[in-house]
């Protein structure tokens, strides 16, 4: 069975985002400032995952291959899984 530190870290980051990410919908409500900052930070973790996915996908592609945005997304998602 394989083990990847990145996949393990992203699993727990996704779980944290799933559990606590709802708070970014409560910005208009009166709440403590630390709750607002924490919920914003947790909701921004999705960008970390997207940037990592694109970074690894584009760095792994063949430079001689034709450049196509949909093909690049498919290749990066194939590499990610």
Buried (B, 14 or more C-beta within 10 A) or exposed (E): EEEEEEEEEBEEBBEEBEEBBEBBEEEEEEEEEEBBEBBEEBBEBEEEBEEBBBEBBEEEBEEEEEEEEEEBBEBBEEBBE
